[in-house]
């Protein structure tokens, strides 16, 4: 029981830490790339021959790669956090031995109630 909770807590904390690290790494890297690109001197290259391809103003192409990857990372790590939380908060299962004992005790109680009920009916029949 305690082992499951410890594993669940570790998954929850690890996934949350990884989500924060990955988000800062990805977004920070993108921002620094933009700063470096603006500081670099402009020169013509092979890629400048594709300048006729329309671009959405104010929306760099890198976001087409970064945004879906970030969403996938958020989704996967959120699921990992959910699994860790579930493991952390779920009570342990009842051992089978205890469950069998409880079922046997309930069966005995039901049998005793049925016998008492049949005895009461027999007494009523005798009295009448």
Buried (B, 14 or more C-beta within 10 A) or exposed (E): EEEBBEBBBEBBEBBBEBBEEBBEEBEEEBEEEEEEEEEEEEEEEEEEEEEEEEEEEEEEEEEEEBEEEBEEBEEBBEEBBEBBBEBBEEEEEEEEEEEEEEEEEEEEEEEEEEEEEEEEEEEEEEEE
